Amino acid sequence: MTIFSTKARIPPYPRMTGPAHRMFEGEVGNLPAYPVLILLAGLPVWWALGATPFMPIMLAALMALILFWKRHTILVPGILPWAAFLIWIFGAGISIRGSGAIMAYSQRVGELVAVGIFMLYVVNARKFLPRRKLVSALLIVWATVVILGFAGMMFPEFRLHTPIGAILPGSLTSNELVSDLVNPPLAEVQQPWGAPEPYVRPSAPFPYANSWGVAFIVLSPVVFSRIVSDHRWWIKVGLFMGFAASLIPALATSNRGMFIGLAISIGYVTLRLLLRRKVLQVAGILGVVLSGAFVLMASGAISEILGRQEYSDSTGGRLALYEATLKEVAKSPFLGFGSPRLEETIGVSLGTQGYVWMLAFCYGLVGLGLFCLFLVSAWLRTMRHTGTDTHWLHSVPLAVMCTIPFYSYATIQLSCVVIIIALLLRERYVESSDS
């Protein structure tokens, strides 16, 4: 099948010889890889330790110290909208009221600052973090998600009791979200009213099944990027079989939006290949898609997903929440309210059930606009990249833009997104500087 073509080996990054290349290979690019590798490849370890709420911020602090110590930092075009976004959300803090809201706001801002540092670090660590190494680290995150997804299907009631969960005071672990982060469950077990049996929805290494679906959206294109770029047939076959197997826990999550995001990535890459007249590669993708659709229908997975909706008014509940959120945002459209707030009448916090709504409610329409500007501008700046493997990576920001209205992005998923964007931005920057 042409999706496994080995005629051309894609190098770890494009061959470049100009001044920007020399800058990246000199002092600027001479940053150690281990902080990013710990962040990505170390996910299984620090998840098992219960360090999910703390490790990203700790690693970001380490990266910031390394960047400061090197004193030579490049800001490639496309990063500044994120800096403006961070400045704005700091200003949104004036709307915070109450100690609980202050803690939630501080944690969220700390995570967004950490994500920005990850992006800046990857841009400036080109020498020891080439594309191949970054993609490999992202694949470890994907493998972790898939393996734990299977574990959630087999042991849905199991909850991991971690060392950090054991030492934290009960006043913290009594909070349901904190408990799910430091003593994580493997799955969400839900039985809506009237359902004949519970639905087991894999969630680990995240607290919620929707978060698992978000990770699947972000990381599946990375799998296909390596499939088309790696010259070793056994890697290609192994990754393809692994992705086929990953559809089992993916289907168990019953995430409709997950399949929408994946379809957007596949459709985008197919369109780019059609424009390049890569007919055989398009035929290979269509063959895979049709085979997957047949399996979905034959296995009854589509009927199960639709059947779950009969017992769960998730769409109607979301619409009511979104309507209430919009009414509140209209009262403070510029700075927002700093942190989500429980709405007693519907029993759900405003600013949840979708990243767009969190941004608008917490940081106002300006904060939302700056975040969207970052995604759109980065995607447009890197559109001229060629190569099928790069098309797959370039599809990630597009899938994110299309799914943030109904999915929230936690720190690790957002970190993977900006790391992919940073990889594309730095390659585009060096190519344009050397041309």
N, C-alpha and C positions, 0 to 999 in steps of 0.2 A: 504494500500500500504506500502511496506517495507521501503519506504523513510521516513515514519513517525514512524518507530519502536520506542517503548518506553521500550524495555526490559532492557536496561542499561542506567543509567543516567551518563552523562559525567560530571565530577566535573569541577569547574572553572579552576583548573590547577592540574597537576599531584601531587600525594602524594610523598613528598621528606623529608628526615630527616637528611641528611649529612651536612658537614660544609658549602658548598655553600648555602644550604637552610637556614642555620642559619644566614649567612651573609646577604642574601636578606631580611630576616624577621627582622634583626636588624637595625642598623643605615643606611645601604645602601638602603634598601627597604622602609625606612620610609619617603617617599616623598609624598606630598599632591597630590590628584588626580585632583583638580579643574582646573589647567592650561590646561591639556589635554582635560578635559571635556568641557571647554569653547571653545577650538579649534574645537572640533568635534560637540558636542551637541549644541554648541552656534552658529553654522553656520547660521541658519535662522535669528538670531538676527543681527549678524554683517554684513550679506549680506544686510538686510533691512536698516541698518544704512549707507551703502556705505563704510564700513570699510574693504572690501575684500583686497585691496592692502597693508593695514597696520597691521591688527590684527595678522597674523601669526608671523611677525617679532617682534611685541610687546610681544606676548606670549612667543616667544623663548627667548627674553631678560629676562623675568620673570623666566623662567625655568633655564636659565643659572645662575641667581642670587641664586636660591634655591639650585642648584647643588653645587655652590661655597660655600654657607653657610653650607651645610651639610659636605663638605670636604671629604666624602667617596664615591668614584665613581668607578664602575666596568666597564671595557672595555671588553665586551665578544668577543670571536673570531667571526670575520665576520664584525666588525665595522671599522677596520683599513683601508680597501680599500676606504671607504667613506672619512676618514680623509685625505688620500693621494690625493683623488680626489679634496678636498677643497683646499689643499695646491697648487695643480697644477693650479687650476683656478685663484687663487690669482696671480700666476706668469703670467698667460695669460693676465692680465691687462696691461702689458707694451705695448701691441699692440693697445690700444685704442687711437683713435684720434677724437677730437671734443667733445663739452660739452654734446650734446644729447646722443652720444654713451657712454660717461662716466656715465651719469645718468642711462641709460638702463643697463649697465654692473653692476653698483653698486646695483641696485634693484634686478637683477637676482642673483648676488652673495649673497646678504643678504638673499634672499629666500632659497638658497641652504644651507647656513649656518644654517638657522632656521630649515630646514628639518633635518639636522644632529643633532641638539640639541633635536628635538622631539624624534628622535630615541634613543639617549643616555638617555634621561629622562625616557622613557618608560621602557628601560632595567633596570633602577635603581629604578623604582617605583612599584615593584612587589607587595608589601604588600597592598597598597591602590588602585592599578590598576590591579586586576587579570584579567584573560582572559574574564570572563563573562562581567565585566564592560566595558572593551575596546570594545568588540564585540557589546554591547548594544549602546555605543556611536557611533560606525561606522554605526550601523543600523539607527540611527537618521540622519546621513548624507545621507544615501540611501533614507530614507523616504522624506527628504527635496528635493532631486533631483527628485524623482518621482512626488511629489505633485506639485512642480514648473513646471515639465514637462507637467502635465495636464493643469496648468494655462497658459503655453505658447501656448498650442493648442487652448484654449478657448479665450484668449486675446492676439493674436500674435502681435498687434501693440502697446501694452501697454509698457511704459517705467517707471520704478520706479524712482521718484525724492527723493533722500535721504538727510538727514541732512548734511552729510559730502560733498556731491555733491554741496549743496547750499553754503557752506562756502569756498570751494576751489576757487582760482582765475581762471578767465577765460582763462589765459594763459596755465593752466594745463588741464582744462576740454575741451578745444578746440581740444586736442589730442583725436582721435577717440577711442583708446584703453582705455585711462584713463576715458573717458566719459562712456564707456560701463561698466567699473568696479565700478565707484562711482554713476552712474545713470543707473543701469543695465536694459536692455530689457528682456522680457520674452522669446523671440524667434527670430530666424533669418528668415526673410521673403525674399525668393530668387525667382526670375523669370528669368531663363536663356533665352537667345535669342531663340525664336521659341517655348517656352513652352506655352501651352494654358492657364495656370493659375499659380499663384505663389505657391511655395512650402513653407509650414509653418513648420519650423524645431525647436522644443523646444530647448532652450539653458540654461535657468536659472537653477541654480544660477551662471552660467558661461556665458561669452560673446558669446561663439560659440557653435553650435550644436555638433561639433566634441568633444569639451571638455565634454559635457553632456555624449556622448558615452563612453569616457574614464572613467568617473566616474562609469558608468554602468558596464564596464568591471571589474573594481577593486572591486566594492561593491557587485555585484551579488553573488560571491562565499561566501561572509560573510553571506548573507541571508541563503544560503543552509547550511553553517556551523552551524548556530543557529537552523535551522529546524531539523537537525539530532541529535543535542546535547541536546536540551531542552526537559524536561520530560513532559511538559504541552501540552496536545493535542490541546488546543485552540490557543496556541502560534504557534504551527506547522501549523495548518490550516490557521490561520490569515496571517502568513508570506508567505505561499504558494499562497494564494489568492492574497496577495499584489504583489507578484512577477508576477503572471499571469497578473494582471492589469497593472503592470509597462511596459509590452511589448507593450502597446498601444502608449505611448509617445516614447518608444524606436524605434518602427517601423516608427513613424512620423519623426524621425531624419534622416532616410535614410542612416544610417552609415553602410557601408559594413564591415569595419574593426571591428566595435563593435561586430558583429555577429561572426567574425573570432575569436576574443579574447574570447568570451563566449564559443564558440565551443572548443577552446583549453583547457579551464578550465574543461569543462564537459568531454572531451576525456581523459584528464590526470587522473581525479578522477575515471573514469570508468576503466581505465587501472590498477590503484592501487588496486581497489576493485577486479578486476579479478585476480590479482596476489595473493590477500588474499583469493580467492575463496568465495567471498561474492556474490554468484549468485543471490540471491533474491534482494539485493540492486542494483545490476547492472540491473536487470530486471525492477526495479522501475524507475531508471534513463532513461533507454531506452524507457519505456512507456511514460514518461513525454516528452522526446525529440520528439518522433513520434507524440504525440498529438500536440505539439507546431508546428511541421513542417506542419501538416495537417491544423492547424488554419492559418498559414502564407499563404499557397497556397489558401485555401478556401476564405480568406478575400481579396485576391488580393494584399497583401502587397509586395510580391516578385515582382510582375509585376510593382508595383509603383516604387520600388527602381530601378529596371532595366530601367524603362521608364525615370526616372530622368536622367540617364546617357546618354540618347539619346540627351538631350539638354545641357549637361554640359560635356565639355572635361576635367574633373578633372584629369583623369589618364594621358592624354597626357601632360597637364600643369604641373603636378607633375614631370613627367619624365624629362621635359625640365629644371625645377627648380633644380632637383637633379643633372643633368648633369652639369649645371652651377656651382652649389655648389662644386662638386668634383673638377672642374677645379681650383676654387679659393683655396680650401683646399690644393691642390698640391703645391701652392705657399708658404704656411706657415703650413706645416703638423704637427709641434710639438706644437706650442703655439696658433695657430689659429688667429682670428682677434678680439676676446673679446666680440663682439656683432653682431647681425644680421645686414646686410647692404642691402639697396634697390638696386636691379638690374634694371636699367632703361629699358633695352631692353625687359624684360618680365613683368615688373611692379609688381614684388613680391620680398620681401626681401630674400636674401640668408640666410640659417640657420633657415628656418621655414618649416612648413608642415611636421613635423616629428622630434621627439626628438633626434634621431641619427644624423640628419643633423645639428641641433642646436649645439649639443655637439662638433661635428667634426669641424664646421665652427668657433664657438666661442672659443673653448679650444683645438683644434687640435686633432690629432688621439690619442695622449696619454691621453688627458682628456676623450675622448670617451671610450678608453680601460679601464681606471680606473673605470668609471661608470659601464661598462658591467662586469668588474671583481667583483665589489660589488654585483651586482644582481646574477651572476652565482655562486659565492662562497657562498653567503648566502643561495641560493636555495639548493646547494649541501650539505652544512653543516646540513641543517634541513630535509634532505630527509628521515632520519631514523625514523622520527615521525610516530606514528601509530594512528589510529582512523580516522573515516570517516570525522568528523568535521575538524580535522587538515589537512586532504588531501585537503579539499576545500580551506582552508587558504593558504596551500602550493602551490596551483595552481596559486595564484595571481602573484608572481614574474615571473612564466613561461609565463603567458599571457602578462605581461608587456614586457618581452624580445621579444615576437613575434609581438608586436604592436608598439614599439617605432620607427620602420623605417617609419611609415606613420602617427603616431599620436604624438602630443605634449602633455606633461604632465605639467599642471599648478601646483601651490603650494599645493592646497588642495588635488588634486589627488595624487601627489607625497608624500604628508604627510601621506595619508592613506596607501600607499604602504609601506613606511618605518616603520610605526607603526605596520603593520601586520608582517613585517620582524623582527622587534625588539621583538615582542611577541614570535615568533618562535625561535629566537636566544637565548633569555634568558631562555626559557624552555629547549632547547637543552643543554645549558651551565650547568644548574643546574643538569639535568639528568646525564650528562657525569661526572660532578664533584663528584656526590654522589654515582656513581656506583663503 
